[in-house]
Amino acid sequence: MTEPKVITDSVLLPGEQGKIKLTISHNEGFVRIDFGRPVGWFALPKSEALTFAFAILENCGVTIEHKVE
C-alpha cells in the first residue's frame, strides 16, 4: 500500500475542510480507495480529476501514456 496523497485543497462551501488524503491500492480483482475517514462527497478541479482517474486505471493494470501536469 502506498502513502496517502493529498488530492485537493479546494474548498467549495464555507466550513469545508478542503483536503482529502487517500490511498489507492489493489489486489486480486479489486481496487481499494481508502479515504481514511467518512466522506459524503468530493469535488476536484478537472486536472486533479484526471490524475485521480489515471491512478485508478493504473491500479487496474492500464498503462497511461499521457499525464496531466
C-alpha positions in Angstrom: 0.0 0.0 0.0 1.3 3.5 -0.8 1.4 6.6 1.4 -1.8 8.7 1.5 -1.8 11.6 -1.0 -3.4 15.0 -0.6 -5.7 15.1 -3.7 -7.0 18.6 -3.3 -7.1 21.6 -1.1 -10.1 23.2 -2.9 -12.9 24.5 -0.7 -16.3 24.9 -2.4 -18.5 25.8 0.6 -17.9 27.5 3.9 -16.9 25.1 6.7 -15.4 22.5 4.4 -12.0 21.2 5.5 -10.8 21.2 1.9 -8.3 18.4 2.0 -8.7 14.7 1.3 -5.9 12.3 1.9 -6.4 8.9 0.3 -4.7 5.7 -0.6 -5.4 3.8 -3.8 -4.3 0.2 -3.8 -5.2 -3.1 -5.5 -5.2 -6.8 -5.0 -6.8 -9.7 -7.0 -9.9 -8.3 -8.7 -10.3 -5.2 -6.5 -9.2 -1.6 -6.5 -9.4 -0.1 -3.0 -9.8 3.7 -2.4 -9.3 4.4 1.3 -10.2 8.0 2.4 -9.3 7.3 6.0 -12.5 8.9 7.2 -16.2 9.2 6.2 -16.6 11.2 3.0 -20.0 12.2 1.8 -18.8 13.7 -1.5 -15.8 15.3 -3.0 -15.1 17.7 -5.9 -11.9 18.1 -7.9 -10.6 20.6 -10.4 -10.5 18.9 -13.8 -6.8 18.3 -13.9 -6.9 16.7 -10.5 -9.9 14.6 -11.5 -7.8 13.3 -14.5 -4.9 12.5 -12.1 -7.3 10.6 -9.8 -8.8 8.7 -12.8 -5.3 7.8 -14.1 -4.3 6.5 -10.6 -7.4 4.2 -10.6 -6.8 3.0 -14.1 -3.1 2.3 -13.3 -4.2 0.2 -10.3 -6.4 -1.8 -12.8 -3.3 -2.5 -14.9 -3.9 0.1 -17.6 -0.8 1.9 -18.9 -1.3 5.6 -19.1 0.9 7.3 -21.8 0.0 10.9 -21.2 -0.5 12.5 -17.8 -1.7 16.0 -16.9 1.0 18.1 -15.4 
